[in-house]
Amino acid sequence: MAVGFGIIGAGMIAELHARSMQELDNVKLVGFYDKNFEAAQKRAAEFNTKAYENFDEFLADPEIRAVTIATPSGMHGEVAIRAAKAGKHILCEKHCDAS
């Protein structure tokens, strides 16, 4: 059974995450949420999935069991906490320049 994923954010990194998900047999991309609904709609159309205008509706969708956070890093904490409180599994990455 595939795990339903939602992507929070619809920018460049969201596209990379979505393309990676398409290659996995055990993952189903359910949809995108972005504060900019038009950006979410664009990604949803690109990947033939749902766009969510409301974050609470995105988090309430029972088909979404896990989320990947593809927002600017300053927003990671806020959306991760809300997703955790909604009972979602969370994939969140942070780029670190170690130079």
GINORTA-V151237 format. One record per backbone hydrogen bond with DSSP energy under -1.0 kcal/mol. CO is the residue of the C=O (numbers start at 1). NH is the residue of the N-H. E is the energy in kcal/mol with one decimal. If there is no record, write none. Layout:
CO	NH	E
CO	NH	E
This chain:
3	28	-2.8
4	65	-2.3
4	66	-1.9
5	30	-3.4
6	68	-2.1
7	33	-2.5
8	70	-3.2
11	15	-1.6
12	16	-1.6
13	17	-2.4
14	18	-2.7
15	19	-2.5
16	20	-2.0
17	21	-2.4
18	22	-1.8
20	23	-1.0
21	24	-1.7
26	3	-2.8
28	5	-2.9
30	50	-2.1
31	7	-2.6
32	52	-2.6
33	9	-4.1
35	37	-1.1
36	40	-1.7
37	41	-2.7
38	42	-2.2
39	43	-2.2
40	44	-2.7
41	45	-2.5
42	46	-2.1
43	47	-2.1
44	49	-2.4
50	32	-2.1
54	58	-2.0
55	59	-2.7
56	60	-1.7
61	64	-1.4
65	89	-2.2
66	6	-2.1
67	91	-2.5
68	8	-2.6
72	75	-2.6
73	76	-1.2
75	79	-1.9
76	80	-2.7
77	81	-2.4
78	82	-1.8
79	83	-2.4
80	84	-2.6
81	85	-2.5
82	86	-1.3
83	88	-2.4
84	87	-1.8
89	67	-2.7
91	69	-2.5
